[in-house]
Amino acid sequence: MKTTKIVHNGTTRIKVEFPFNQQIASLLRQTPGAKWSILKKTWYIPYSKSAFFHLKKLFPEVEYPETKKDIVKVDKNLNKIHKAPTTEI
């Protein structure tokens, strides 16, 4: 199961992707605000911490991609770690 941030009908949502499985869909319906989009042919939930934490509680294996901002932050930290101090002899 994978999640991504989307805009649907002008509102930011969390798209929930998984191979078709009626049991998963039934569990997903327990998340407040979970809906099926006929247009995008996917499930989505509100873009909120509470909705995501509820989803994570139901499906601990859910994946969520890092944002570009997070990746840049990690890269900057790695550069700091890998830059060894230079000393002149």
PDB file of N, CA, C and O in Angstrom:
ATOM      1  N   MET A   1       0.856  -1.169   0.000  1.00  0.00           N
ATOM      2  CA  MET A   1       0.000   0.000   0.000  1.00  0.00           C
ATOM      3  C   MET A   1       0.902   1.232   0.000  1.00  0.00           C
ATOM      4  O   MET A   1       1.905   1.287   0.712  1.00  0.00           O
ATOM      5  N   LYS A   2       0.526   2.213  -0.809  1.00  0.00           N
ATOM      6  CA  LYS A   2       1.324   3.421  -0.969  1.00  0.00           C
ATOM      7  C   LYS A   2       0.410   4.637  -0.911  1.00  0.00           C
ATOM      8  O   LYS A   2      -0.728   4.593  -1.378  1.00  0.00           O
ATOM      9  N   THR A   3       0.911   5.710  -0.341  1.00  0.00           N
ATOM     10  CA  THR A   3       0.133   6.948  -0.289  1.00  0.00           C
ATOM     11  C   THR A   3       0.893   8.060  -0.987  1.00  0.00           C
ATOM     12  O   THR A   3       2.124   8.080  -1.008  1.00  0.00           O
ATOM     13  N   THR A   4       0.135   8.983  -1.555  1.00  0.00           N
ATOM     14  CA  THR A   4       0.720  10.171  -2.170  1.00  0.00           C
ATOM     15  C   THR A   4      -0.225  11.343  -1.946  1.00  0.00           C
ATOM     16  O   THR A   4      -1.434  11.171  -1.791  1.00  0.00           O
ATOM     17  N   LYS A   5       0.351  12.527  -1.934  1.00  0.00           N
ATOM     18  CA  LYS A   5      -0.428  13.749  -1.780  1.00  0.00           C
ATOM     19  C   LYS A   5      -1.003  14.122  -3.144  1.00  0.00           C
ATOM     20  O   LYS A   5      -0.278  14.167  -4.138  1.00  0.00           O
ATOM     21  N   ILE A   6      -2.311  14.388  -3.185  1.00  0.00           N
ATOM     22  CA  ILE A   6      -2.963  14.792  -4.429  1.00  0.00           C
ATOM     23  C   ILE A   6      -3.903  15.969  -4.153  1.00  0.00           C
ATOM     24  O   ILE A   6      -4.218  16.275  -3.003  1.00  0.00           O
ATOM     25  N   VAL A   7      -4.337  16.610  -5.221  1.00  0.00           N
ATOM     26  CA  VAL A   7      -5.401  17.611  -5.127  1.00  0.00           C
ATOM     27  C   VAL A   7      -6.581  17.036  -5.895  1.00  0.00           C
ATOM     28  O   VAL A   7      -6.469  16.710  -7.077  1.00  0.00           O
ATOM     29  N   HIS A   8      -7.707  16.918  -5.213  1.00  0.00           N
ATOM     30  CA  HIS A   8      -8.908  16.352  -5.818  1.00  0.00           C
ATOM     31  C   HIS A   8     -10.061  17.313  -5.557  1.00  0.00           C
ATOM     32  O   HIS A   8     -10.365  17.634  -4.408  1.00  0.00           O
ATOM     33  N   ASN A   9     -10.694  17.764  -6.622  1.00  0.00           N
ATOM     34  CA  ASN A   9     -11.790  18.737  -6.525  1.00  0.00           C
ATOM     35  C   ASN A   9     -11.363  19.977  -5.745  1.00  0.00           C
ATOM     36  O   ASN A   9     -12.137  20.514  -4.952  1.00  0.00           O
ATOM     37  N   GLY A  10     -10.132  20.430  -5.972  1.00  0.00           N
ATOM     38  CA  GLY A  10      -9.636  21.643  -5.352  1.00  0.00           C
ATOM     39  C   GLY A  10      -9.201  21.505  -3.897  1.00  0.00           C
ATOM     40  O   GLY A  10      -8.870  22.501  -3.254  1.00  0.00           O
ATOM     41  N   THR A  11      -9.200  20.279  -3.371  1.00  0.00           N
ATOM     42  CA  THR A  11      -8.829  20.047  -1.978  1.00  0.00           C
ATOM     43  C   THR A  11      -7.670  19.064  -1.911  1.00  0.00           C
ATOM     44  O   THR A  11      -7.649  18.068  -2.634  1.00  0.00           O
ATOM     45  N   THR A  12      -6.710  19.344  -1.043  1.00  0.00           N
ATOM     46  CA  THR A  12      -5.582  18.436  -0.870  1.00  0.00           C
ATOM     47  C   THR A  12      -6.053  17.187  -0.135  1.00  0.00           C
ATOM     48  O   THR A  12      -6.753  17.270   0.874  1.00  0.00           O
ATOM     49  N   ARG A  13      -5.659  16.035  -0.654  1.00  0.00           N
ATOM     50  CA  ARG A  13      -6.054  14.727  -0.106  1.00  0.00           C
ATOM     51  C   ARG A  13      -4.844  13.807  -0.077  1.00  0.00           C
ATOM     52  O   ARG A  13      -3.788  14.132  -0.620  1.00  0.00           O
ATOM     53  N   ILE A  14      -5.011  12.666   0.557  1.00  0.00           N
ATOM     54  CA  ILE A  14      -4.004  11.608   0.527  1.00  0.00           C
ATOM     55  C   ILE A  14      -4.567  10.467  -0.305  1.00  0.00           C
ATOM     56  O   ILE A  14      -5.569   9.854   0.061  1.00  0.00           O
ATOM     57  N   LYS A  15      -3.918  10.189  -1.420  1.00  0.00           N
ATOM     58  CA  LYS A  15      -4.319   9.093  -2.299  1.00  0.00           C
ATOM     59  C   LYS A  15      -3.782   7.796  -1.707  1.00  0.00           C
ATOM     60  O   LYS A  15      -2.625   7.732  -1.289  1.00  0.00           O
ATOM     61  N   VAL A  16      -4.618   6.766  -1.671  1.00  0.00           N
ATOM     62  CA  VAL A  16      -4.225   5.470  -1.112  1.00  0.00           C
ATOM     63  C   VAL A  16      -4.283   4.441  -2.234  1.00  0.00           C
ATOM     64  O   VAL A  16      -5.352   4.152  -2.772  1.00  0.00           O
ATOM     65  N   GLU A  17      -3.117   3.888  -2.582  1.00  0.00           N
ATOM     66  CA  GLU A  17      -3.036   2.922  -3.683  1.00  0.00           C
ATOM     67  C   GLU A  17      -2.754   1.521  -3.159  1.00  0.00           C
ATOM     68  O   GLU A  17      -1.893   1.317  -2.303  1.00  0.00           O
ATOM     69  N   PHE A  18      -3.500   0.562  -3.694  1.00  0.00           N
ATOM     70  CA  PHE A  18      -3.271  -0.850  -3.370  1.00  0.00           C
ATOM     71  C   PHE A  18      -3.946  -1.697  -4.441  1.00  0.00           C
ATOM     72  O   PHE A  18      -4.906  -1.256  -5.073  1.00  0.00           O
ATOM     73  N   PRO A  19      -3.440  -2.924  -4.647  1.00  0.00           N
ATOM     74  CA  PRO A  19      -4.109  -3.819  -5.597  1.00  0.00           C
ATOM     75  C   PRO A  19      -5.523  -4.091  -5.088  1.00  0.00           C
ATOM     76  O   PRO A  19      -5.747  -4.169  -3.880  1.00  0.00           O
ATOM     77  N   PHE A  20      -6.469  -4.234  -6.003  1.00  0.00           N
ATOM     78  CA  PHE A  20      -7.859  -4.422  -5.585  1.00  0.00           C
ATOM     79  C   PHE A  20      -7.982  -5.557  -4.581  1.00  0.00           C
ATOM     80  O   PHE A  20      -7.508  -6.672  -4.799  1.00  0.00           O
ATOM     81  N   ASN A  21      -8.639  -5.228  -3.470  1.00  0.00           N
ATOM     82  CA  ASN A  21      -8.876  -6.204  -2.416  1.00  0.00           C
ATOM     83  C   ASN A  21     -10.064  -5.694  -1.608  1.00  0.00           C
ATOM     84  O   ASN A  21      -9.986  -4.638  -0.980  1.00  0.00           O
ATOM     85  N   GLN A  22     -11.157  -6.441  -1.626  1.00  0.00           N
ATOM     86  CA  GLN A  22     -12.384  -5.999  -0.964  1.00  0.00           C
ATOM     87  C   GLN A  22     -12.195  -5.850   0.543  1.00  0.00           C
ATOM     88  O   GLN A  22     -12.776  -4.946   1.143  1.00  0.00           O
ATOM     89  N   GLN A  23     -11.398  -6.712   1.167  1.00  0.00           N
ATOM     90  CA  GLN A  23     -11.154  -6.613   2.613  1.00  0.00           C
ATOM     91  C   GLN A  23     -10.424  -5.310   2.956  1.00  0.00           C
ATOM     92  O   GLN A  23     -10.758  -4.642   3.934  1.00  0.00           O
ATOM     93  N   ILE A  24      -9.434  -4.961   2.147  1.00  0.00           N
ATOM     94  CA  ILE A  24      -8.702  -3.709   2.375  1.00  0.00           C
ATOM     95  C   ILE A  24      -9.644  -2.528   2.211  1.00  0.00           C
ATOM     96  O   ILE A  24      -9.629  -1.602   3.021  1.00  0.00           O
ATOM     97  N   ALA A  25     -10.463  -2.555   1.167  1.00  0.00           N
ATOM     98  CA  ALA A  25     -11.411  -1.463   0.931  1.00  0.00           C
ATOM     99  C   ALA A  25     -12.382  -1.326   2.106  1.00  0.00           C
ATOM    100  O   ALA A  25     -12.704  -0.210   2.513  1.00  0.00           O
ATOM    101  N   SER A  26     -12.842  -2.434   2.644  1.00  0.00           N
ATOM    102  CA  SER A  26     -13.762  -2.396   3.790  1.00  0.00           C
ATOM    103  C   SER A  26     -13.087  -1.786   5.013  1.00  0.00           C
ATOM    104  O   SER A  26     -13.698  -1.000   5.737  1.00  0.00           O
ATOM    105  N   LEU A  27     -11.828  -2.149   5.244  1.00  0.00           N
ATOM    106  CA  LEU A  27     -11.088  -1.567   6.364  1.00  0.00           C
ATOM    107  C   LEU A  27     -10.836  -0.077   6.137  1.00  0.00           C
ATOM    108  O   LEU A  27     -10.954   0.732   7.058  1.00  0.00           O
ATOM    109  N   LEU A  28     -10.492   0.267   4.912  1.00  0.00           N
ATOM    110  CA  LEU A  28     -10.204   1.662   4.576  1.00  0.00           C
ATOM    111  C   LEU A  28     -11.419   2.548   4.834  1.00  0.00           C
ATOM    112  O   LEU A  28     -11.268   3.700   5.243  1.00  0.00           O
ATOM    113  N   ARG A  29     -12.603   2.031   4.602  1.00  0.00           N
ATOM    114  CA  ARG A  29     -13.842   2.797   4.840  1.00  0.00           C
ATOM    115  C   ARG A  29     -13.984   3.225   6.299  1.00  0.00           C
ATOM    116  O   ARG A  29     -14.737   4.150   6.603  1.00  0.00           O
ATOM    117  N   GLN A  30     -13.260   2.550   7.209  1.00  0.00           N
ATOM    118  CA  GLN A  30     -13.322   2.904   8.633  1.00  0.00           C
ATOM    119  C   GLN A  30     -12.586   4.212   8.924  1.00  0.00           C
ATOM    120  O   GLN A  30     -12.797   4.819   9.974  1.00  0.00           O
ATOM    121  N   THR A  31     -11.724   4.649   8.001  1.00  0.00           N
ATOM    122  CA  THR A  31     -11.013   5.917   8.177  1.00  0.00           C
ATOM    123  C   THR A  31     -11.991   7.059   7.900  1.00  0.00           C
ATOM    124  O   THR A  31     -12.559   7.133   6.810  1.00  0.00           O
ATOM    125  N   PRO A  32     -12.192   7.947   8.873  1.00  0.00           N
ATOM    126  CA  PRO A  32     -13.123   9.064   8.657  1.00  0.00           C
ATOM    127  C   PRO A  32     -12.759   9.870   7.406  1.00  0.00           C
ATOM    128  O   PRO A  32     -11.619  10.305   7.245  1.00  0.00           O
ATOM    129  N   GLY A  33     -13.732  10.059   6.538  1.00  0.00           N
ATOM    130  CA  GLY A  33     -13.524  10.838   5.324  1.00  0.00           C
ATOM    131  C   GLY A  33     -12.985  10.050   4.146  1.00  0.00           C
ATOM    132  O   GLY A  33     -12.759  10.623   3.080  1.00  0.00           O
ATOM    133  N   ALA A  34     -12.772   8.748   4.306  1.00  0.00           N
ATOM    134  CA  ALA A  34     -12.270   7.921   3.199  1.00  0.00           C
ATOM    135  C   ALA A  34     -13.339   7.823   2.113  1.00  0.00           C
ATOM    136  O   ALA A  34     -14.512   7.580   2.397  1.00  0.00           O
ATOM    137  N   LYS A  35     -12.912   8.016   0.863  1.00  0.00           N
ATOM    138  CA  LYS A  35     -13.853   7.965  -0.256  1.00  0.00           C
ATOM    139  C   LYS A  35     -13.193   7.357  -1.483  1.00  0.00           C
ATOM    140  O   LYS A  35     -11.971   7.373  -1.630  1.00  0.00           O
ATOM    141  N   TRP A  36     -14.020   6.830  -2.346  1.00  0.00           N
ATOM    142  CA  TRP A  36     -13.587   6.317  -3.642  1.00  0.00           C
ATOM    143  C   TRP A  36     -13.849   7.407  -4.677  1.00  0.00           C
ATOM    144  O   TRP A  36     -14.947   7.960  -4.736  1.00  0.00           O
ATOM    145  N   SER A  37     -12.849   7.714  -5.486  1.00  0.00           N
ATOM    146  CA  SER A  37     -13.012   8.694  -6.552  1.00  0.00           C
ATOM    147  C   SER A  37     -13.293   7.961  -7.855  1.00  0.00           C
ATOM    148  O   SER A  37     -12.441   7.228  -8.356  1.00  0.00           O
ATOM    149  N   ILE A  38     -14.467   8.155  -8.395  1.00  0.00           N
ATOM    150  CA  ILE A  38     -14.808   7.548  -9.682  1.00  0.00           C
ATOM    151  C   ILE A  38     -13.938   8.157 -10.784  1.00  0.00           C
ATOM    152  O   ILE A  38     -13.486   7.457 -11.690  1.00  0.00           O
ATOM    153  N   LEU A  39     -13.712   9.471 -10.691  1.00  0.00           N
ATOM    154  CA  LEU A  39     -12.917  10.180 -11.691  1.00  0.00           C
ATOM    155  C   LEU A  39     -11.471   9.674 -11.728  1.00  0.00           C
ATOM    156  O   LEU A  39     -10.950   9.363 -12.799  1.00  0.00           O
ATOM    157  N   LYS A  40     -10.824   9.592 -10.557  1.00  0.00           N
ATOM    158  CA  LYS A  40      -9.421   9.174 -10.502  1.00  0.00           C
ATOM    159  C   LYS A  40      -9.243   7.679 -10.288  1.00  0.00           C
ATOM    160  O   LYS A  40      -8.124   7.165 -10.329  1.00  0.00           O
ATOM    161  N   LYS A  41     -10.362   6.978 -10.058  1.00  0.00           N
ATOM    162  CA  LYS A  41     -10.357   5.530  -9.839  1.00  0.00           C
ATOM    163  C   LYS A  41      -9.360   5.132  -8.745  1.00  0.00           C
ATOM    164  O   LYS A  41      -8.517   4.252  -8.922  1.00  0.00           O
ATOM    165  N   THR A  42      -9.495   5.821  -7.609  1.00  0.00           N
ATOM    166  CA  THR A  42      -8.620   5.555  -6.469  1.00  0.00           C
ATOM    167  C   THR A  42      -9.320   5.941  -5.178  1.00  0.00           C
ATOM    168  O   THR A  42     -10.275   6.719  -5.181  1.00  0.00           O
ATOM    169  N   TRP A  43      -8.832   5.387  -4.075  1.00  0.00           N
ATOM    170  CA  TRP A  43      -9.295   5.776  -2.753  1.00  0.00           C
ATOM    171  C   TRP A  43      -8.495   6.986  -2.302  1.00  0.00           C
ATOM    172  O   TRP A  43      -7.329   7.143  -2.666  1.00  0.00           O
ATOM    173  N   TYR A  44      -9.130   7.840  -1.505  1.00  0.00           N
ATOM    174  CA  TYR A  44      -8.413   8.943  -0.889  1.00  0.00           C
ATOM    175  C   TYR A  44      -8.993   9.212   0.489  1.00  0.00           C
ATOM    176  O   TYR A  44     -10.134   8.863   0.789  1.00  0.00           O
ATOM    177  N   ILE A  45      -8.161   9.849   1.327  1.00  0.00           N
ATOM    178  CA  ILE A  45      -8.573  10.240   2.664  1.00  0.00           C
ATOM    179  C   ILE A  45      -8.225  11.721   2.834  1.00  0.00           C
ATOM    180  O   ILE A  45      -7.456  12.268   2.044  1.00  0.00           O
ATOM    181  N   PRO A  46      -8.784  12.371   3.853  1.00  0.00           N
ATOM    182  CA  PRO A  46      -8.431  13.780   4.078  1.00  0.00           C
ATOM    183  C   PRO A  46      -6.924  13.938   4.305  1.00  0.00           C
ATOM    184  O   PRO A  46      -6.264  13.029   4.810  1.00  0.00           O
ATOM    185  N   TYR A  47      -6.401  15.082   3.933  1.00  0.00           N
ATOM    186  CA  TYR A  47      -4.997  15.393   4.143  1.00  0.00           C
ATOM    187  C   TYR A  47      -4.854  15.966   5.552  1.00  0.00           C
ATOM    188  O   TYR A  47      -4.793  17.180   5.747  1.00  0.00           O
ATOM    189  N   SER A  48      -4.803  15.054   6.531  1.00  0.00           N
ATOM    190  CA  SER A  48      -4.683  15.470   7.924  1.00  0.00           C
ATOM    191  C   SER A  48      -3.893  14.422   8.698  1.00  0.00           C
ATOM    192  O   SER A  48      -3.841  13.253   8.314  1.00  0.00           O
ATOM    193  N   LYS A  49      -3.279  14.861   9.798  1.00  0.00           N
ATOM    194  CA  LYS A  49      -2.523  13.930  10.633  1.00  0.00           C
ATOM    195  C   LYS A  49      -3.429  12.848  11.191  1.00  0.00           C
ATOM    196  O   LYS A  49      -3.059  11.674  11.218  1.00  0.00           O
ATOM    197  N   SER A  50      -4.620  13.243  11.639  1.00  0.00           N
ATOM    198  CA  SER A  50      -5.513  12.262  12.263  1.00  0.00           C
ATOM    199  C   SER A  50      -5.942  11.190  11.260  1.00  0.00           C
ATOM    200  O   SER A  50      -5.999  10.010  11.607  1.00  0.00           O
ATOM    201  N   ALA A  51      -6.242  11.587  10.025  1.00  0.00           N
ATOM    202  CA  ALA A  51      -6.638  10.606   9.012  1.00  0.00           C
ATOM    203  C   ALA A  51      -5.464   9.684   8.677  1.00  0.00           C
ATOM    204  O   ALA A  51      -5.641   8.474   8.537  1.00  0.00           O
ATOM    205  N   PHE A  52      -4.254  10.265   8.547  1.00  0.00           N
ATOM    206  CA  PHE A  52      -3.103   9.441   8.217  1.00  0.00           C
ATOM    207  C   PHE A  52      -2.767   8.489   9.361  1.00  0.00           C
ATOM    208  O   PHE A  52      -2.457   7.322   9.121  1.00  0.00           O
ATOM    209  N   PHE A  53      -2.826   8.975  10.611  1.00  0.00           N
ATOM    210  CA  PHE A  53      -2.531   8.094  11.747  1.00  0.00           C
ATOM    211  C   PHE A  53      -3.551   6.972  11.848  1.00  0.00           C
ATOM    212  O   PHE A  53      -3.202   5.849  12.210  1.00  0.00           O
ATOM    213  N   HIS A  54      -4.810   7.265  11.531  1.00  0.00           N
ATOM    214  CA  HIS A  54      -5.834   6.212  11.534  1.00  0.00           C
ATOM    215  C   HIS A  54      -5.507   5.171  10.465  1.00  0.00           C
ATOM    216  O   HIS A  54      -5.597   3.968  10.713  1.00  0.00           O
ATOM    217  N   LEU A  55      -5.129   5.636   9.284  1.00  0.00           N
ATOM    218  CA  LEU A  55      -4.742   4.728   8.197  1.00  0.00           C
ATOM    219  C   LEU A  55      -3.542   3.881   8.617  1.00  0.00           C
ATOM    220  O   LEU A  55      -3.512   2.674   8.376  1.00  0.00           O
ATOM    221  N   LYS A  56      -2.556   4.518   9.244  1.00  0.00           N
ATOM    222  CA  LYS A  56      -1.339   3.826   9.680  1.00  0.00           C
ATOM    223  C   LYS A  56      -1.666   2.786  10.755  1.00  0.00           C
ATOM    224  O   LYS A  56      -1.023   1.739  10.825  1.00  0.00           O
ATOM    225  N   LYS A  57      -2.652   3.074  11.579  1.00  0.00           N
ATOM    226  CA  LYS A  57      -3.080   2.119  12.613  1.00  0.00           C
ATOM    227  C   LYS A  57      -3.711   0.878  11.963  1.00  0.00           C
ATOM    228  O   LYS A  57      -3.464  -0.252  12.383  1.00  0.00           O
ATOM    229  N   LEU A  58      -4.525   1.113  10.935  1.00  0.00           N
ATOM    230  CA  LEU A  58      -5.166   0.005  10.224  1.00  0.00           C
ATOM    231  C   LEU A  58      -4.170  -0.780   9.369  1.00  0.00           C
ATOM    232  O   LEU A  58      -4.248  -2.005   9.270  1.00  0.00           O
ATOM    233  N   PHE A  59      -3.233  -0.057   8.754  1.00  0.00           N
ATOM    234  CA  PHE A  59      -2.272  -0.653   7.824  1.00  0.00           C
ATOM    235  C   PHE A  59      -0.860  -0.186   8.182  1.00  0.00           C
ATOM    236  O   PHE A  59      -0.361   0.764   7.579  1.00  0.00           O
ATOM    237  N   PRO A  60      -0.208  -0.833   9.149  1.00  0.00           N
ATOM    238  CA  PRO A  60       1.122  -0.399   9.583  1.00  0.00           C
ATOM    239  C   PRO A  60       2.169  -0.398   8.465  1.00  0.00           C
ATOM    240  O   PRO A  60       3.168   0.317   8.545  1.00  0.00           O
ATOM    241  N   GLU A  61       1.939  -1.193   7.436  1.00  0.00           N
ATOM    242  CA  GLU A  61       2.919  -1.305   6.339  1.00  0.00           C
ATOM    243  C   GLU A  61       2.784  -0.200   5.297  1.00  0.00           C
ATOM    244  O   GLU A  61       3.533  -0.190   4.320  1.00  0.00           O
ATOM    245  N   VAL A  62       1.854   0.724   5.478  1.00  0.00           N
ATOM    246  CA  VAL A  62       1.623   1.765   4.479  1.00  0.00           C
ATOM    247  C   VAL A  62       2.912   2.553   4.224  1.00  0.00           C
ATOM    248  O   VAL A  62       3.642   2.898   5.153  1.00  0.00           O
ATOM    249  N   GLU A  63       3.168   2.826   2.951  1.00  0.00           N
ATOM    250  CA  GLU A  63       4.362   3.578   2.548  1.00  0.00           C
ATOM    251  C   GLU A  63       3.966   5.003   2.202  1.00  0.00           C
ATOM    252  O   GLU A  63       2.879   5.252   1.683  1.00  0.00           O
ATOM    253  N   TYR A  64       4.853   5.921   2.494  1.00  0.00           N
ATOM    254  CA  TYR A  64       4.626   7.304   2.099  1.00  0.00           C
ATOM    255  C   TYR A  64       5.949   7.868   1.617  1.00  0.00           C
ATOM    256  O   TYR A  64       6.970   7.749   2.294  1.00  0.00           O
ATOM    257  N   PRO A  65       5.924   8.484   0.442  1.00  0.00           N
ATOM    258  CA  PRO A  65       7.178   8.992  -0.139  1.00  0.00           C
ATOM    259  C   PRO A  65       7.682  10.213   0.611  1.00  0.00           C
ATOM    260  O   PRO A  65       6.908  10.972   1.195  1.00  0.00           O
ATOM    261  N   GLU A  66       8.993  10.385   0.583  1.00  0.00           N
ATOM    262  CA  GLU A  66       9.586  11.588   1.170  1.00  0.00           C
ATOM    263  C   GLU A  66       9.295  12.752   0.234  1.00  0.00           C
ATOM    264  O   GLU A  66       9.215  12.583  -0.983  1.00  0.00           O
ATOM    265  N   THR A  67       9.142  13.913   0.808  1.00  0.00           N
ATOM    266  CA  THR A  67       8.938  15.089  -0.022  1.00  0.00           C
ATOM    267  C   THR A  67      10.293  15.594  -0.509  1.00  0.00           C
ATOM    268  O   THR A  67      11.334  15.249   0.051  1.00  0.00           O
ATOM    269  N   LYS A  68      10.269  16.393  -1.531  1.00  0.00           N
ATOM    270  CA  LYS A  68      11.509  16.959  -2.071  1.00  0.00           C
ATOM    271  C   LYS A  68      12.224  17.754  -0.970  1.00  0.00           C
ATOM    272  O   LYS A  68      13.451  17.728  -0.878  1.00  0.00           O
ATOM    273  N   LYS A  69      11.461  18.448  -0.150  1.00  0.00           N
ATOM    274  CA  LYS A  69      12.020  19.234   0.939  1.00  0.00           C
ATOM    275  C   LYS A  69      12.795  18.328   1.906  1.00  0.00           C
ATOM    276  O   LYS A  69      13.893  18.678   2.338  1.00  0.00           O
ATOM    277  N   ASP A  70      12.224  17.163   2.244  1.00  0.00           N
ATOM    278  CA  ASP A  70      12.897  16.221   3.136  1.00  0.00           C
ATOM    279  C   ASP A  70      14.183  15.703   2.519  1.00  0.00           C
ATOM    280  O   ASP A  70      15.189  15.557   3.214  1.00  0.00           O
ATOM    281  N   ILE A  71      14.164  15.423   1.226  1.00  0.00           N
ATOM    282  CA  ILE A  71      15.335  14.896   0.538  1.00  0.00           C
ATOM    283  C   ILE A  71      16.452  15.938   0.540  1.00  0.00           C
ATOM    284  O   ILE A  71      17.612  15.599   0.777  1.00  0.00           O
ATOM    285  N   VAL A  72      16.114  17.199   0.280  1.00  0.00           N
ATOM    286  CA  VAL A  72      17.122  18.268   0.296  1.00  0.00           C
ATOM    287  C   VAL A  72      17.714  18.393   1.694  1.00  0.00           C
ATOM    288  O   VAL A  72      18.923  18.564   1.846  1.00  0.00           O
ATOM    289  N   LYS A  73      16.869  18.309   2.707  1.00  0.00           N
ATOM    290  CA  LYS A  73      17.329  18.399   4.089  1.00  0.00           C
ATOM    291  C   LYS A  73      18.314  17.265   4.406  1.00  0.00           C
ATOM    292  O   LYS A  73      19.355  17.504   5.019  1.00  0.00           O
ATOM    293  N   VAL A  74      17.996  16.059   3.997  1.00  0.00           N
ATOM    294  CA  VAL A  74      18.872  14.912   4.212  1.00  0.00           C
ATOM    295  C   VAL A  74      20.187  15.108   3.462  1.00  0.00           C
ATOM    296  O   VAL A  74      21.258  14.861   4.016  1.00  0.00           O
ATOM    297  N   ASP A  75      20.114  15.550   2.205  1.00  0.00           N
ATOM    298  CA  ASP A  75      21.329  15.787   1.418  1.00  0.00           C
ATOM    299  C   ASP A  75      22.234  16.803   2.097  1.00  0.00           C
ATOM    300  O   ASP A  75      23.447  16.601   2.158  1.00  0.00           O
ATOM    301  N   LYS A  76      21.670  17.885   2.607  1.00  0.00           N
ATOM    302  CA  LYS A  76      22.472  18.905   3.276  1.00  0.00           C
ATOM    303  C   LYS A  76      23.147  18.326   4.514  1.00  0.00           C
ATOM    304  O   LYS A  76      24.315  18.608   4.779  1.00  0.00           O
ATOM    305  N   ASN A  77      22.411  17.517   5.271  1.00  0.00           N
ATOM    306  CA  ASN A  77      22.988  16.898   6.463  1.00  0.00           C
ATOM    307  C   ASN A  77      24.092  15.924   6.096  1.00  0.00           C
ATOM    308  O   ASN A  77      25.110  15.863   6.786  1.00  0.00           O
ATOM    309  N   LEU A  78      23.916  15.162   5.027  1.00  0.00           N
ATOM    310  CA  LEU A  78      24.950  14.224   4.594  1.00  0.00           C
ATOM    311  C   LEU A  78      26.202  14.964   4.158  1.00  0.00           C
ATOM    312  O   LEU A  78      27.315  14.522   4.443  1.00  0.00           O
ATOM    313  N   ASN A  79      26.032  16.086   3.470  1.00  0.00           N
ATOM    314  CA  ASN A  79      27.187  16.886   3.054  1.00  0.00           C
ATOM    315  C   ASN A  79      27.970  17.378   4.266  1.00  0.00           C
ATOM    316  O   ASN A  79      29.201  17.392   4.249  1.00  0.00           O
ATOM    317  N   LYS A  80      27.264  17.778   5.307  1.00  0.00           N
ATOM    318  CA  LYS A  80      27.937  18.229   6.522  1.00  0.00           C
ATOM    319  C   LYS A  80      28.729  17.086   7.155  1.00  0.00           C
ATOM    320  O   LYS A  80      29.846  17.287   7.630  1.00  0.00           O
ATOM    321  N   ILE A  81      28.152  15.901   7.158  1.00  0.00           N
ATOM    322  CA  ILE A  81      28.800  14.738   7.757  1.00  0.00           C
ATOM    323  C   ILE A  81      30.027  14.329   6.956  1.00  0.00           C
ATOM    324  O   ILE A  81      31.065  14.000   7.531  1.00  0.00           O
ATOM    325  N   HIS A  82      29.915  14.348   5.641  1.00  0.00           N
ATOM    326  CA  HIS A  82      30.992  13.859   4.784  1.00  0.00           C
ATOM    327  C   HIS A  82      32.124  14.860   4.569  1.00  0.00           C
ATOM    328  O   HIS A  82      33.187  14.488   4.074  1.00  0.00           O
ATOM    329  N   LYS A  83      31.913  16.107   4.930  1.00  0.00           N
ATOM    330  CA  LYS A  83      32.980  17.100   4.768  1.00  0.00           C
ATOM    331  C   LYS A  83      33.937  16.972   5.952  1.00  0.00           C
ATOM    332  O   LYS A  83      33.631  17.400   7.064  1.00  0.00           O
ATOM    333  N   ALA A  84      35.067  16.390   5.699  1.00  0.00           N
ATOM    334  CA  ALA A  84      36.057  16.222   6.769  1.00  0.00           C
ATOM    335  C   ALA A  84      36.806  17.534   6.935  1.00  0.00           C
ATOM    336  O   ALA A  84      37.050  18.247   5.961  1.00  0.00           O
ATOM    337  N   PRO A  85      37.166  17.847   8.162  1.00  0.00           N
ATOM    338  CA  PRO A  85      37.924  19.081   8.363  1.00  0.00           C
ATOM    339  C   PRO A  85      39.282  18.982   7.667  1.00  0.00           C
ATOM    340  O   PRO A  85      39.919  17.929   7.667  1.00  0.00           O
ATOM    341  N   THR A  86      39.703  20.078   7.086  1.00  0.00           N
ATOM    342  CA  THR A  86      40.992  20.074   6.396  1.00  0.00           C
ATOM    343  C   THR A  86      42.042  20.744   7.265  1.00  0.00           C
ATOM    344  O   THR A  86      41.783  21.754   7.918  1.00  0.00           O
ATOM    345  N   THR A  87      43.198  20.174   7.257  1.00  0.00           N
ATOM    346  CA  THR A  87      44.315  20.772   8.001  1.00  0.00           C
ATOM    347  C   THR A  87      45.483  20.915   7.058  1.00  0.00           C
ATOM    348  O   THR A  87      45.735  20.052   6.217  1.00  0.00           O
ATOM    349  N   GLU A  88      46.177  21.992   7.204  1.00  0.00           N
ATOM    350  CA  GLU A  88      47.336  22.215   6.338  1.00  0.00           C
ATOM    351  C   GLU A  88      48.608  21.767   7.049  1.00  0.00           C
ATOM    352  O   GLU A  88      48.741  21.926   8.262  1.00  0.00           O
ATOM    353  N   ILE A  89      49.528  21.213   6.293  1.00  0.00           N
ATOM    354  CA  ILE A  89      50.794  20.731   6.857  1.00  0.00           C
ATOM    355  C   ILE A  89      51.893  21.663   6.454  1.00  0.00           C
ATOM    356  O   ILE A  89      53.049  21.449   6.819  1.00  0.00           O
TER     357      ILE A  89
END
